[in-house]
């Protein structure tokens, strides 16, 4: 019934400690910065899916929540290949049925902690931001 669906949705909103978040990162330069971003999300509620230019090296990343996604084509800046790579990562992550999916560039760095992000996502009424 509709009541059951609404009830389950409310329970899911308040059960933020177990919220599973897929962090999708498309990085193409500055491996040290991308590594720093990934380390920021070394947290049990997050799984990191990463597409990175194969010619670059990421430094000191030994995280159990990191999944390197092998996109079969070259990704060009400002090209449709960037969108296709993001969709490909989303498809890979979706196999694990996460609660939320966040798309980031390798040039991003968070201004909030992973727990603060989870709390924000729990409080928001919109499933998509």
C-alpha positions in Angstrom: 0.0 0.0 0.0 1.0 3.7 -0.2 1.3 3.9 3.5 3.8 1.0 3.6 5.9 2.7 0.9 5.9 6.1 2.8 6.7 4.3 6.0 9.7 2.5 4.5 10.9 5.8 2.9 10.7 7.5 6.3 12.6 4.7 8.0 15.3 4.9 5.3 15.6 8.7 5.8 16.2 8.3 9.6 18.6 5.3 9.2 21.4 7.5 7.9 24.1 5.7 9.8 23.7 2.9 7.3 23.3 5.1 4.3 25.5 3.8 1.4 26.9 6.4 -0.9 28.7 5.8 -4.2 31.2 8.6 -4.9 31.9 8.7 -8.7 35.1 10.6 -9.5 36.3 11.4 -13.0 39.9 12.6 -12.7 42.2 13.5 -15.6 45.1 15.5 -14.0 46.8 16.3 -10.7 47.0 12.8 -9.2 48.1 14.1 -5.8 44.9 16.2 -5.5 42.7 13.2 -6.7 44.4 11.0 -4.1 43.7 13.6 -1.4 40.0 13.7 -2.4 39.8 9.9 -2.3 41.4 9.7 1.1 38.9 12.2 2.4 36.2 9.6 1.8 37.9 6.6 3.5 34.7 6.0 5.5 32.5 2.9 5.9 29.5 4.5 4.3 31.2 5.5 1.1 32.4 3.5 -1.9 34.6 5.4 -4.4 34.4 4.6 -8.1 37.2 6.3 -10.0 38.1 6.8 -13.7 41.6 8.1 -14.1 43.9 8.6 -17.1 45.9 5.4 -17.3 49.1 7.3 -17.9 49.0 9.0 -14.4 49.9 7.4 -11.1 47.9 7.9 -7.9 49.9 8.1 -4.8 49.6 5.8 -1.8 46.0 4.6 -2.2 45.3 1.4 -0.5 41.7 1.7 0.4 39.2 -1.2 0.5 36.4 1.1 -0.6 38.2 2.2 -3.9 37.1 0.7 -7.2 39.1 1.7 -10.3 36.7 1.7 -13.2 38.3 0.8 -16.6 36.5 3.0 -19.1 37.3 1.5 -22.6 37.7 4.7 -24.5 39.8 7.9 -24.3 38.1 10.7 -22.4 38.6 14.2 -23.9 37.9 17.4 -22.0 34.7 19.1 -23.1 33.7 16.1 -25.2 30.7 13.7 -25.0 33.2 11.1 -23.8 33.1 12.8 -20.4 29.3 12.2 -20.1 29.6 8.7 -21.4 32.3 8.0 -18.8 30.1 9.3 -16.0 27.2 7.1 -17.2 29.5 4.1 -17.4 30.7 4.7 -13.8 27.0 5.1 -12.6 26.1 1.8 -14.3 29.0 0.1 -12.5 28.1 1.6 -9.1 24.4 0.9 -9.6 25.2 -2.9 -9.6 25.6 -2.5 -5.8 22.4 -0.5 -5.2 23.6 2.5 -3.2 21.3 5.0 -1.5 22.9 8.0 -3.1 25.3 8.7 -6.0 27.6 11.7 -6.0 29.5 12.7 -9.1 32.7 14.7 -8.5 35.7 15.9 -10.6 39.1 14.9 -9.5 39.7 18.6 -8.8 37.1 18.8 -6.1 37.8 18.7 -2.3 35.0 18.5 0.3 34.4 21.4 2.7 32.3 19.1 5.0 33.2 15.9 6.6 31.7 12.6 5.3 29.4 12.4 8.3 28.2 16.0 7.7 27.4 15.1 4.1 25.5 12.0 5.2 23.5 14.1 7.7 22.7 16.7 4.9 21.6 14.0 2.5 19.4 12.4 5.3 17.7 15.7 6.0 17.0 16.8 2.4 13.5 16.0 1.2 14.6 15.7 -2.4 16.1 12.4 -3.6 18.1 14.2 -6.4 20.2 17.4 -6.0 
